């Protein structure tokens, strides 16, 4: 049990109402493993429907510790949980998830990471994602024919709350700057959820290759990847390809960050540098996130609560 000296005596999980079937049957595997493990340790636990409005006011009225699914709430007794780009890894974070997580402010020092541990971890994740040609959204099986040595731009929907709040360059400024760098072919993949014909009309007017091909074919053909803060940046790391971010991301530590068009052009023209991809992927996922499948999931979760 969580002792009163180390943390609150009761946990409250705030989860979507649609998940809360009989005896938690609708829970995702991460929450099922976590709640079952906590119950086995007799940790007092409530699961309640997630209601974001007024949540911090309700937290202030009790002494429990609260876990909020897909949250961005900051309070000494709140952790925010959400899939950290790649299954089975999850953020369990005091600030938020993904672009809003506190990982963004954590120092990354590759010198303190054992390469013999990081390398096989990287290799296994690469095999599962890159070699299998899998991504968050369904990808075509057909191999795309694309120009080699390109700059690959992956667009996002700026209407999405998280993208709009975190971007430094919008997609038009981003594409114009890449073209202005004049460093070879440019390949653009629109976001799978962007069905606005205006996006395709705009791209058709530009000297770029527009593709809906498999993300991994696009990254493999490119020598630079440009995005606001899409999860494709993580996938590019697994390809060992340099990433340029045009918005806030919590995986920025080994990327180049640019806040205006001139900086993007400079980053594209600069020589590439060696980056510790193996160690970074281990640090981000194995050290900073929790895994649904790890044997010590409950222990690591409780350590986060006590911290």
MINURO-541790 format. One record per residue (C-alpha): residue number from 1; residue in one letter; x, y, z. Coordinates in Angstrom, 3 decimals, always signed. Layout:
N
[site NUM "a" [X Y Z]]
...
***
This chain:
307
[site 1 "x" [+0.000 +0.000 +0.000]]
[site 2 "x" [+1.092 +3.575 -0.579]]
[site 3 "x" [+2.022 +4.767 +2.900]]
[site 4 "x" [+0.971 +8.183 +4.120]]
[site 5 "x" [+4.613 +9.247 +4.426]]
[site 6 "x" [+5.347 +8.353 +0.801]]
[site 7 "x" [+2.151 +9.451 -0.878]]
[site 8 "x" [-1.647 +9.543 -0.626]]
[site 9 "x" [-3.538 +6.489 +0.543]]
[site 10 "x" [-6.025 +6.434 -2.322]]
[site 11 "x" [-5.690 +6.525 -6.092]]
[site 12 "x" [-8.341 +7.811 -8.493]]
[site 13 "x" [-8.132 +6.960 -12.200]]
[site 14 "x" [-10.058 +9.349 -14.482]]
[site 15 "x" [-10.815 +7.357 -17.640]]
[site 16 "x" [-13.211 +7.781 -20.590]]
[site 17 "x" [-16.742 +6.741 -19.708]]
[site 18 "x" [-16.879 +4.419 -22.742]]
[site 19 "x" [-14.108 +2.261 -21.206]]
[site 20 "x" [-15.891 +1.665 -17.934]]
[site 21 "x" [-17.752 -1.550 -18.650]]
[site 22 "x" [-18.486 -4.285 -16.099]]
[site 23 "x" [-15.471 -4.812 -13.835]]
[site 24 "x" [-13.310 -2.617 -16.060]]
[site 25 "x" [-13.697 -4.898 -19.084]]
[site 26 "x" [-13.330 -1.915 -21.400]]
[site 27 "x" [-9.926 -0.900 -20.036]]
[site 28 "x" [-6.912 -0.794 -22.302]]
[site 29 "x" [-4.233 -3.385 -21.428]]
[site 30 "x" [-2.053 -0.712 -19.786]]
[site 31 "x" [-4.745 +0.324 -17.332]]
[site 32 "x" [-5.926 -3.242 -16.807]]
[site 33 "x" [-2.449 -4.425 -15.811]]
[site 34 "x" [-1.911 -1.383 -13.647]]
[site 35 "x" [-5.231 -1.513 -11.786]]
[site 36 "x" [-5.095 -5.287 -11.319]]
[site 37 "x" [-1.552 -5.011 -9.939]]
[site 38 "x" [-2.565 -2.240 -7.559]]
[site 39 "x" [-5.602 -4.181 -6.391]]
[site 40 "x" [-3.389 -7.207 -5.702]]
[site 41 "x" [-1.364 -4.987 -3.364]]
[site 42 "x" [-4.510 -3.715 -1.631]]
[site 43 "x" [-3.914 -0.153 -2.811]]
[site 44 "x" [-7.218 +1.780 -2.429]]
[site 45 "x" [-8.358 +2.583 -5.950]]
[site 46 "x" [-11.352 +4.249 -7.598]]
[site 47 "x" [-12.047 +4.439 -11.327]]
[site 48 "x" [-14.306 +7.327 -12.323]]
[site 49 "x" [-15.577 +8.756 -15.618]]
[site 50 "x" [-13.272 +11.447 -16.964]]
[site 51 "x" [-14.795 +14.927 -16.705]]
[site 52 "x" [-12.192 +17.551 -17.528]]
[site 53 "x" [-14.198 +20.604 -16.563]]
[site 54 "x" [-13.654 +21.425 -12.916]]
[site 55 "x" [-11.268 +18.495 -12.411]]
[site 56 "x" [-8.611 +20.461 -10.515]]
[site 57 "x" [-11.275 +21.923 -8.225]]
[site 58 "x" [-12.390 +18.415 -7.326]]
[site 59 "x" [-8.779 +17.313 -6.807]]
[site 60 "x" [-8.299 +20.176 -4.363]]
[site 61 "x" [-11.205 +18.917 -2.264]]
[site 62 "x" [-9.657 +15.533 -1.411]]
[site 63 "x" [-6.313 +13.994 -0.469]]
[site 64 "x" [-6.201 +11.260 -3.125]]
[site 65 "x" [-3.685 +10.956 -5.952]]
[site 66 "x" [-5.261 +11.314 -9.412]]
[site 67 "x" [-4.342 +9.753 -12.763]]
[site 68 "x" [-5.907 +11.564 -15.721]]
[site 69 "x" [-6.099 +9.898 -19.113]]
[site 70 "x" [-4.853 +12.137 -21.929]]
[site 71 "x" [-4.514 +15.011 -19.476]]
[site 72 "x" [-2.648 +18.297 -19.257]]
[site 73 "x" [-3.310 +19.099 -15.620]]
[site 74 "x" [-0.616 +20.323 -13.247]]
[site 75 "x" [-1.116 +19.625 -9.564]]
[site 76 "x" [+1.097 +17.971 -6.901]]
[site 77 "x" [-1.360 +15.051 -6.773]]
[site 78 "x" [-1.956 +14.531 -10.502]]
[site 79 "x" [-0.195 +12.481 -13.149]]
[site 80 "x" [-1.261 +12.575 -16.803]]
[site 81 "x" [-1.277 +9.348 -18.788]]
[site 82 "x" [-1.330 +8.652 -22.514]]
[site 83 "x" [+0.356 +6.556 -25.185]]
[site 84 "x" [+3.815 +7.983 -25.836]]
[site 85 "x" [+3.808 +7.814 -29.645]]
[site 86 "x" [+4.659 +4.112 -29.812]]
[site 87 "x" [+2.764 +1.226 -28.201]]
[site 88 "x" [+3.278 -0.249 -25.572]]
[site 89 "x" [+4.924 +2.871 -24.071]]
[site 90 "x" [+2.975 +5.403 -22.023]]
[site 91 "x" [+3.620 +8.821 -20.541]]
[site 92 "x" [+2.879 +9.043 -16.817]]
[site 93 "x" [+3.764 +12.663 -16.354]]
[site 94 "x" [+3.172 +15.631 -14.006]]
[site 95 "x" [+2.767 +18.109 -16.901]]
[site 96 "x" [+0.995 +16.339 -19.741]]
[site 97 "x" [+1.523 +13.843 -22.530]]
[site 98 "x" [+3.633 +13.857 -25.690]]
[site 99 "x" [+4.472 +17.462 -26.745]]
[site 100 "x" [+3.336 +18.737 -23.353]]
[site 101 "x" [+5.214 +16.236 -21.183]]
[site 102 "x" [+7.973 +17.217 -18.766]]
[site 103 "x" [+10.388 +15.059 -20.767]]
[site 104 "x" [+10.888 +18.168 -22.896]]
[site 105 "x" [+12.687 +19.838 -19.987]]
[site 106 "x" [+14.606 +16.773 -18.770]]
[site 107 "x" [+18.343 +16.747 -19.498]]
[site 108 "x" [+19.550 +14.008 -21.844]]
[site 109 "x" [+23.162 +12.934 -21.309]]
[site 110 "x" [+24.217 +9.986 -23.487]]
[site 111 "x" [+27.426 +9.560 -21.472]]
[site 112 "x" [+25.464 +8.034 -18.600]]
[site 113 "x" [+23.710 +5.411 -20.729]]
[site 114 "x" [+25.129 +1.940 -21.301]]
[site 115 "x" [+25.345 +1.295 -25.043]]
[site 116 "x" [+25.153 -2.459 -24.447]]
[site 117 "x" [+21.674 -1.942 -22.969]]
[site 118 "x" [+20.504 +0.749 -25.373]]
[site 119 "x" [+21.581 -0.923 -28.602]]
[site 120 "x" [+19.475 -4.119 -28.375]]
[site 121 "x" [+16.487 -2.090 -27.150]]
[site 122 "x" [+16.798 +0.173 -30.197]]
[site 123 "x" [+17.207 -2.822 -32.489]]
[site 124 "x" [+14.070 -4.550 -31.170]]
[site 125 "x" [+11.950 -1.420 -31.553]]
[site 126 "x" [+13.329 -0.800 -35.027]]
[site 127 "x" [+12.474 -4.341 -36.078]]
[site 128 "x" [+8.928 -3.997 -34.797]]
[site 129 "x" [+8.271 -0.651 -36.465]]
[site 130 "x" [+10.699 -0.008 -39.318]]
[site 131 "x" [+11.252 -3.551 -40.573]]
[site 132 "x" [+7.516 -4.271 -40.302]]
[site 133 "x" [+6.757 -0.931 -42.052]]
[site 134 "x" [+4.207 -0.071 -39.371]]
[site 135 "x" [+3.120 +3.297 -38.040]]
[site 136 "x" [+0.410 +4.904 -35.919]]
[site 137 "x" [-1.877 +5.183 -38.952]]
[site 138 "x" [-2.350 +2.370 -41.459]]
[site 139 "x" [+0.304 +2.425 -44.175]]
[site 140 "x" [+0.106 +1.061 -47.732]]
[site 141 "x" [+1.900 -2.213 -48.409]]
[site 142 "x" [+3.101 -1.141 -51.848]]
[site 143 "x" [+6.639 +0.207 -51.937]]
[site 144 "x" [+6.673 +3.848 -53.036]]
[site 145 "x" [+9.087 +4.977 -55.747]]
[site 146 "x" [+10.612 +8.205 -54.437]]
[site 147 "x" [+13.612 +10.439 -55.210]]
[site 148 "x" [+16.645 +9.592 -53.136]]
[site 149 "x" [+18.421 +12.128 -50.932]]
[site 150 "x" [+15.262 +14.188 -50.571]]
[site 151 "x" [+14.016 +16.434 -47.808]]
[site 152 "x" [+10.870 +14.769 -46.482]]
[site 153 "x" [+8.161 +17.006 -45.031]]
[site 154 "x" [+5.381 +15.445 -42.982]]
[site 155 "x" [+2.407 +17.757 -42.611]]
[site 156 "x" [+0.072 +17.940 -39.641]]
[site 157 "x" [-3.342 +19.474 -39.136]]
[site 158 "x" [-2.907 +22.920 -37.629]]
[site 159 "x" [-6.551 +22.840 -36.569]]
[site 160 "x" [-5.624 +20.162 -34.046]]
[site 161 "x" [-5.370 +21.875 -30.656]]
[site 162 "x" [-1.990 +20.445 -29.747]]
[site 163 "x" [-0.386 +21.311 -33.098]]
[site 164 "x" [-1.771 +24.831 -33.224]]
[site 165 "x" [-0.517 +25.593 -29.716]]
[site 166 "x" [+2.984 +24.242 -30.232]]
[site 167 "x" [+4.003 +25.161 -33.782]]
[site 168 "x" [+6.584 +27.833 -34.531]]
[site 169 "x" [+6.148 +27.671 -38.313]]
[site 170 "x" [+2.893 +26.830 -40.047]]
[site 171 "x" [+2.990 +24.298 -42.840]]
[site 172 "x" [+3.044 +26.872 -45.664]]
[site 173 "x" [+6.024 +28.677 -44.137]]
[site 174 "x" [+7.694 +25.316 -43.513]]
[site 175 "x" [+7.286 +24.119 -47.121]]
[site 176 "x" [+8.316 +27.501 -48.573]]
[site 177 "x" [+11.489 +27.522 -46.468]]
[site 178 "x" [+12.440 +23.981 -47.507]]
[site 179 "x" [+12.017 +24.946 -51.150]]
[site 180 "x" [+14.018 +28.108 -50.499]]
[site 181 "x" [+16.944 +26.053 -49.205]]
[site 182 "x" [+17.349 +24.619 -52.723]]
[site 183 "x" [+19.038 +21.456 -51.553]]
[site 184 "x" [+17.435 +18.889 -53.830]]
[site 185 "x" [+14.117 +17.074 -54.230]]
[site 186 "x" [+11.332 +17.716 -51.727]]
[site 187 "x" [+8.804 +15.025 -50.812]]
[site 188 "x" [+5.634 +15.951 -48.932]]
[site 189 "x" [+3.210 +13.613 -47.201]]
[site 190 "x" [-0.113 +15.225 -46.192]]
[site 191 "x" [-1.567 +14.140 -42.886]]
[site 192 "x" [-3.844 +11.085 -43.298]]
[site 193 "x" [-6.702 +12.915 -41.592]]
[site 194 "x" [-6.427 +16.023 -43.739]]
[site 195 "x" [-9.239 +15.623 -46.274]]
[site 196 "x" [-9.407 +19.293 -47.222]]
[site 197 "x" [-9.054 +19.555 -51.061]]
[site 198 "x" [-7.338 +22.925 -50.574]]
[site 199 "x" [-4.291 +21.159 -49.171]]
[site 200 "x" [-3.854 +19.043 -52.300]]
[site 201 "x" [-4.519 +22.027 -54.574]]
[site 202 "x" [-1.850 +24.034 -52.780]]
[site 203 "x" [+0.716 +21.229 -52.952]]
[site 204 "x" [-0.063 +20.581 -56.635]]
[site 205 "x" [+1.054 +24.141 -57.389]]
[site 206 "x" [+4.522 +23.540 -55.930]]
[site 207 "x" [+7.663 +21.796 -57.277]]
[site 208 "x" [+7.378 +18.931 -54.796]]
[site 209 "x" [+6.578 +15.229 -54.904]]
[site 210 "x" [+3.311 +14.628 -53.058]]
[site 211 "x" [+2.880 +11.086 -51.786]]
[site 212 "x" [+0.592 +8.989 -49.633]]
[site 213 "x" [+3.209 +6.251 -49.593]]
[site 214 "x" [+4.402 +4.260 -46.614]]
[site 215 "x" [+6.083 +6.519 -44.060]]
[site 216 "x" [+9.076 +4.193 -43.885]]
[site 217 "x" [+9.681 +4.352 -47.643]]
[site 218 "x" [+9.623 +8.145 -47.465]]
[site 219 "x" [+12.034 +8.330 -44.525]]
[site 220 "x" [+14.365 +5.727 -46.040]]
[site 221 "x" [+14.675 +7.770 -49.250]]
[site 222 "x" [+15.250 +11.054 -47.417]]
[site 223 "x" [+18.368 +12.461 -45.806]]
[site 224 "x" [+16.449 +15.014 -43.681]]
[site 225 "x" [+12.991 +14.887 -42.104]]
[site 226 "x" [+11.064 +18.089 -41.385]]
[site 227 "x" [+7.909 +18.264 -39.292]]
[site 228 "x" [+6.258 +20.444 -36.665]]
[site 229 "x" [+6.265 +17.793 -33.938]]
[site 230 "x" [+4.743 +14.682 -35.480]]
[site 231 "x" [+5.478 +11.221 -34.097]]
[site 232 "x" [+7.176 +10.606 -37.435]]
[site 233 "x" [+10.187 +12.284 -35.814]]
[site 234 "x" [+10.518 +9.274 -33.521]]
[site 235 "x" [+10.223 +6.958 -36.519]]
[site 236 "x" [+12.938 +8.936 -38.294]]
[site 237 "x" [+15.217 +8.378 -35.285]]
[site 238 "x" [+14.648 +4.644 -35.735]]
[site 239 "x" [+15.887 +5.088 -39.320]]
[site 240 "x" [+18.863 +7.057 -37.959]]
[site 241 "x" [+17.791 +10.099 -39.984]]
[site 242 "x" [+18.244 +13.699 -38.750]]
[site 243 "x" [+15.058 +15.528 -37.793]]
[site 244 "x" [+14.237 +19.226 -37.936]]
[site 245 "x" [+11.368 +20.291 -35.675]]
[site 246 "x" [+9.288 +23.390 -36.383]]
[site 247 "x" [+7.384 +23.246 -33.100]]
[site 248 "x" [+7.655 +22.228 -29.463]]
[site 249 "x" [+8.221 +18.506 -28.925]]
[site 250 "x" [+9.304 +16.440 -25.945]]
[site 251 "x" [+11.676 +14.400 -28.147]]
[site 252 "x" [+13.674 +17.423 -29.327]]
[site 253 "x" [+16.952 +16.572 -27.590]]
[site 254 "x" [+18.746 +15.134 -30.641]]
[site 255 "x" [+16.804 +17.083 -33.273]]
[site 256 "x" [+17.398 +20.546 -34.682]]
[site 257 "x" [+14.758 +23.027 -33.504]]
[site 258 "x" [+13.902 +26.032 -35.694]]
[site 259 "x" [+11.619 +28.922 -34.822]]
[site 260 "x" [+11.568 +30.788 -38.130]]
[site 261 "x" [+12.066 +30.217 -41.844]]
[site 262 "x" [+15.645 +31.529 -41.889]]
[site 263 "x" [+16.654 +29.074 -39.159]]
[site 264 "x" [+15.041 +26.224 -41.093]]
[site 265 "x" [+17.001 +27.104 -44.223]]
[site 266 "x" [+20.225 +27.283 -42.199]]
[site 267 "x" [+19.515 +23.892 -40.596]]
[site 268 "x" [+18.925 +22.315 -43.991]]
[site 269 "x" [+22.164 +23.707 -45.404]]
[site 270 "x" [+24.271 +22.751 -42.370]]
[site 271 "x" [+26.281 +19.508 -42.487]]
[site 272 "x" [+24.704 +16.613 -40.629]]
[site 273 "x" [+26.138 +15.637 -37.256]]
[site 274 "x" [+26.410 +12.321 -35.474]]
[site 275 "x" [+23.540 +11.690 -33.056]]
[site 276 "x" [+23.199 +8.976 -30.368]]
[site 277 "x" [+19.987 +7.471 -31.734]]
[site 278 "x" [+20.303 +4.170 -29.830]]
[site 279 "x" [+20.823 +5.807 -26.465]]
[site 280 "x" [+18.164 +8.414 -27.022]]
[site 281 "x" [+15.447 +5.904 -27.941]]
[site 282 "x" [+16.296 +3.864 -24.827]]
[site 283 "x" [+16.312 +6.984 -22.638]]
[site 284 "x" [+12.988 +8.286 -23.928]]
[site 285 "x" [+11.003 +5.055 -23.916]]
[site 286 "x" [+12.656 +2.701 -21.414]]
[site 287 "x" [+13.674 +5.295 -18.837]]
[site 288 "x" [+11.178 +8.147 -19.172]]
[site 289 "x" [+8.033 +6.189 -20.073]]
[site 290 "x" [+6.226 +3.166 -18.655]]
[site 291 "x" [+5.651 +0.038 -20.712]]
[site 292 "x" [+2.478 -2.016 -20.663]]
[site 293 "x" [+4.548 -5.191 -20.900]]
[site 294 "x" [+7.305 -4.541 -18.356]]
[site 295 "x" [+7.261 -6.884 -15.324]]
[site 296 "x" [+7.830 -4.060 -12.821]]
[site 297 "x" [+5.116 -1.765 -14.194]]
[site 298 "x" [+3.350 -1.364 -10.834]]
[site 299 "x" [+6.599 -0.665 -8.950]]
[site 300 "x" [+7.663 +1.963 -11.459]]
[site 301 "x" [+4.213 +3.544 -11.396]]
[site 302 "x" [+4.238 +3.755 -7.592]]
[site 303 "x" [+7.677 +5.323 -7.735]]
[site 304 "x" [+6.244 +8.059 -9.967]]
[site 305 "x" [+3.429 +8.641 -7.477]]
[site 306 "x" [+5.801 +8.839 -4.530]]
[site 307 "x" [+8.085 +11.216 -6.421]]
***
